[in-house]
């Protein structure tokens, strides 16, 4: 189990690393589209107000310590600190364990997703999540969406993280327009600017969502590895203590028998 968890951690870390160039290509494409009138089209896509969606990533399996408790408490406390009334929350849980934590805390979950078993299954889960968000935007008036998940830090440790998925960070995208293009000629495109912008935004959301899945799964396996190492250490410590108690009792028993023999010998010789 420890070896499997260690291998899984590296598998999901490599998946996150593979997103770097993909994300760079998407951002360079946005750089081109946002030139001239692209910012106006981007601001048209943003609708202020409405309800708030929260996607909370946990685990389907146990043996990962406080992994689900940490992220559930972190997500709920952040939503409360934002000053958002509970009647405007739309919660989506990823992982049956965190779903139970949210339900036990008295917060209904409108949508539940199971976790993929490997990197190859993340893309289909992201597509399902995006389709659900589209339905929420059209039918429930959800215009703001946050991702809450545990991000690996170093070794077998992790920390809870918040990423705003929607609306798009206009300031960050606007800063792309001021960056120097890596070549001498800016690429051109023939596709309708609005359609191309929406397609690139979907790709941008895909990258953020895919990264959340991969980093949460890496953190889950790191937590499981740490929990198993702690359990193994606790077992070793307990065995050591039991062996010490056994040897102590055995020594006391031997000492008592020797004392009985000596006492009996003294009684016989003195008589």
C-alpha positions in Angstrom: 0.0 0.0 0.0 2.8 2.4 0.8 4.5 1.7 -2.5 1.3 2.2 -4.4 0.7 5.5 -2.7 4.2 6.7 -3.5 3.9 5.7 -7.1 0.5 7.5 -7.4 1.9 10.7 -6.0 4.6 10.8 -8.7 2.0 10.0 -11.3 -0.2 12.9 -10.4 2.8 15.2 -10.0 3.9 14.4 -13.6 0.3 15.2 -14.8 0.5 18.7 -13.2 4.0 19.2 -14.7 2.6 18.3 -18.2 0.1 21.2 -17.9 2.7 23.8 -17.8 3.3 24.0 -21.6 -0.3 23.4 -22.3 -1.3 26.3 -20.1 1.5 28.5 -21.6 0.1 27.8 -25.1 -3.4 28.8 -24.0 -2.2 32.0 -22.4 -0.2 33.0 -25.5 -3.4 32.4 -27.6 -5.3 34.6 -25.2 -2.6 37.2 -25.6 -3.3 37.3 -29.3 -7.1 37.3 -29.0 -7.2 40.0 -26.3 -5.2 42.4 -28.5 -7.3 45.4 -29.7 -11.0 44.8 -28.8 -10.6 41.5 -27.0 -10.9 43.0 -23.5 -14.3 44.4 -24.3 -15.5 41.0 -25.4 -14.1 39.4 -22.2 -15.8 41.9 -20.0 -19.1 41.1 -21.7 -18.7 37.4 -20.6 -18.6 38.4 -16.9 -21.9 38.7 -15.1 -21.7 40.2 -11.6 -23.8 39.0 -8.7 -25.8 35.8 -8.6 -25.2 32.6 -6.6 -21.9 31.2 -5.6 -20.7 27.7 -6.5 -18.1 25.8 -4.4 -16.4 22.7 -5.6 -14.8 20.8 -2.7 -12.3 18.1 -3.4 -11.9 15.2 -0.9 -11.4 11.5 -1.2 -13.4 8.3 -1.9 -11.2 6.1 0.3 -10.1 6.3 3.9 -6.7 5.9 5.6 -5.7 9.5 4.8 -5.9 11.0 8.2 -7.6 14.4 8.5 -7.5 15.0 4.8 -11.3 15.4 4.3 -11.9 17.2 7.6 -9.2 19.8 6.8 -10.6 20.8 3.4 -14.2 20.7 4.5 -13.6 23.0 7.4 -11.4 25.3 5.3 -14.0 25.6 2.5 -16.9 26.3 4.8 -15.0 28.8 6.9 -13.9 30.6 3.7 -17.4 30.8 2.3 -18.6 32.2 5.7 -15.8 34.8 5.8 -16.7 35.9 2.3 -20.0 37.1 3.7 -22.1 34.9 1.4 -25.4 33.8 2.8 -26.0 30.1 2.9 -29.1 30.3 0.7 -26.8 31.4 -2.2 -24.4 28.5 -1.9 -24.3 25.7 -4.5 -22.0 22.9 -3.3 -20.4 20.2 -5.4 -18.4 17.5 -3.6 -15.7 15.5 -5.3 -15.2 12.3 -3.2 -17.7 10.5 -1.1 -15.8 11.1 2.2 -15.9 14.9 2.0 -19.5 14.6 0.9 -20.3 12.9 4.2 -18.4 15.6 6.1 -20.4 18.4 4.5 -23.7 16.6 5.1 -22.9 15.9 8.7 -22.1 19.6 9.2 -25.7 20.4 7.9 -24.8 21.7 4.5 -26.7 20.0 1.6 -24.7 19.1 -1.5 -26.4 19.7 -4.8 -24.0 17.6 -6.9 -21.6 14.8 -6.1 -18.7 13.5 -8.3 -16.6 10.4 -7.7 -12.8 10.6 -8.1 -11.0 9.0 -11.1 -8.8 6.0 -10.4 -6.0 7.3 -12.5 -4.7 10.3 -14.5 -6.5 9.0 -17.7 -9.9 9.4 -16.0 -9.4 13.0 -14.9 -10.4 14.6 -18.3 -13.9 12.9 -18.3 -14.5 14.1 -14.7 -13.5 17.6 -15.7 -16.0 17.5 -18.6 -18.8 16.4 -16.3 -17.9 19.1 -13.8 -17.9 21.8 -16.5 -21.2 20.6 -17.9 -22.7 20.9 -14.4 -21.4 24.4 -14.0 -22.9 25.4 -17.4 -26.2 24.1 -16.2 -25.8 26.0 -12.9 -25.0 29.2 -14.7 -28.0 28.9 -17.0 -30.6 27.6 -14.6 -29.4 28.5 -11.1 -27.8 31.9 -11.7 -24.4 30.8 -10.5 -21.9 33.4 -11.8 -19.0 32.8 -9.3 -17.3 29.5 -8.7 -14.5 28.6 -6.3 -12.3 25.4 -6.2 -11.3 24.2 -2.7 -8.7 21.5 -2.6 -5.5 20.3 -0.9 -2.3 21.2 -2.7 0.9 19.2 -2.0 3.8 21.3 -0.6 6.8 19.2 0.1 7.3 15.5 1.0 4.1 14.1 2.4 2.6 17.4 3.5 -0.2 19.5 1.9 -2.1 22.7 2.5 -5.7 23.7 1.7 -6.0 26.1 -1.3 -8.7 28.3 -2.9 -8.8 29.0 -6.7 -11.5 31.2 -8.3 -12.7 29.4 -11.4 -15.3 32.0 -12.4 -15.5 34.8 -13.3 -12.3 34.9 -15.2 -9.6 37.0 -13.6 -9.8 40.0 -16.0 -6.8 41.8 -14.5 -4.5 38.8 -15.0 -5.6 38.3 -18.6 -5.3 42.0 -19.2 -1.7 41.8 -18.0 -1.0 39.3 -20.8 -1.6 42.0 -23.4 1.3 44.0 -22.1 3.8 41.0 -22.2 6.3 40.9 -25.0 5.6 38.4 -27.7 8.3 35.7 -27.9 8.8 36.2 -31.7 9.0 39.2 -34.1 5.5 38.6 -35.7 2.2 38.4 -33.8 0.1 35.5 -35.2 -3.2 36.2 -36.9 -6.4 34.2 -36.9 -9.5 34.0 -39.2 -12.0 32.5 -36.7 -14.6 34.8 -35.2 -12.9 36.6 -32.2 -15.9 36.0 -29.8 -16.0 32.2 -30.6 -12.3 31.9 -30.3 -12.2 33.7 -27.0 -14.9 31.5 -25.5 -13.1 28.4 -26.7 -9.8 29.6 -25.1 -11.6 30.4 -21.9 -13.0 26.9 -21.8 -9.4 25.6 -22.2 -8.2 27.9 -19.5 -10.9 26.6 -17.1 -10.0 23.0 -18.1 -6.4 23.6 -17.1 -7.4 25.0 -13.7 -9.9 22.1 -13.1 -7.5 19.4 -14.2 -4.8 20.8 -12.0 -7.2 20.8 -9.0 -8.0 17.1 -9.6 -4.4 16.1 -10.0 -3.0 18.1 -7.1 -5.8 16.9 -4.8 -5.2 13.3 -5.7 -1.5 13.8 -5.1 -2.2 15.3 -1.7 -4.6 12.4 -0.9 -2.0 9.8 -1.6 0.6 11.9 0.3 -1.7 12.0 3.3 -2.3 8.2 3.0 1.4 7.6 2.8 2.0 9.7 5.9 -0.8 8.1 7.8 0.5 4.6 7.0 4.0 5.6 8.0 2.7 7.0 11.3 0.6 3.8 11.9 3.7 1.7 11.1 5.8 3.7 13.6 3.0 3.5 16.2 2.9 -0.3 15.8 6.7 -0.5 16.1 6.6 1.6 19.2 3.8 -0.5 20.7 5.7 -3.7 19.9 8.8 -2.3 21.6 6.8 -1.4 24.7 5.1 -4.8 24.8 8.4 -6.6 24.5 9.8 -4.5 27.3 6.8 -5.3 29.5 7.1 -9.0 28.6 10.8 -9.1 29.4 10.2 -7.2 32.7 7.4 -9.6 33.7 9.5 -12.6 32.7 12.5 -11.3 34.7 10.2 -10.7 37.8 8.9 -14.2 37.5 12.4 -15.7 37.3 13.5 -13.5 40.2 10.5 -14.6 42.3 11.2 -18.3 41.6 14.9 -17.9 42.5 13.9 -16.2 45.7 11.5 -19.1 46.5 14.3 -21.6 45.9 16.7 -19.7 48.1 14.2 -19.2 50.8 13.3 -22.9 50.8 17.0 -23.9 50.9 17.6 -21.6 53.8 14.6 -23.1 55.7 15.8 -26.7 55.1 19.4 -26.0 56.1 18.5 -24.1 59.2 16.2 -26.9 60.3 
